[in-house]
């Protein structure tokens, strides 16, 4: 098993994922924050497949992580391959190519605040027992409080920007590219990210790869001719 990835900033605990693995019969875990000084950034992933599950949902803009955040309730998928999931058809198809049989997503919330989400997957199908579900809820609550305390102590210059750009957890370039596309297309931040995702999907690439091209000025989303790439850029 791949060890937990580095924390997104000093003081943010990448061992949070390991605690879920130690206490629950799951194969992998990832945890992302959405609040305050650390915009939509992965804190930890216990292995490459955990990171990929999170990355797919980020790239596609669909999936149980978004439903958990919207409903503020756990999304439990004990038999992932037995449903077409019409609400996330593209993600459902992509997950069938991975060794994922069940997926359990818990929102990290505190009062009116949405802090993040933890995603747990298993390579075997079947639900969590009531006792394990209760343990997952307790661990999610503990992680929420811990992350909130740590986020509140970060200096304004800290957060996702302190993570090395080469790290698989870093989405710094995605946020930077979103701002550039916003200016190029004269749209909102939400629609700018949607443009990045649509282009990535059409090209069969990740959003991070497309963002890297935008930041390097090899790809532009100016409205005159739509997305245009320099020679050699997909």
Secondary structure, DSSP 8 states (H G I E B T S, - for coil): -------SSTTS-TTHHHHHHHHSS-SEEEEEE-STTSTTEEEEESSHHHHHHHHHHHHHT-SHHHHHHHHTS-EEESSGGG---GGGHHHHHHHTTSS-SEEEEEEEEETTEEEEEEEEEESS-----HHHHHHHHHHHHHHHHHHHHHHHHS-TT-SGGGS-TTSTT--HHHHHHHHHHHHHHT--HHHHHHHHHHHHHHHT--HHHHHHHHHTTSEE--TTTSSEE-TT--
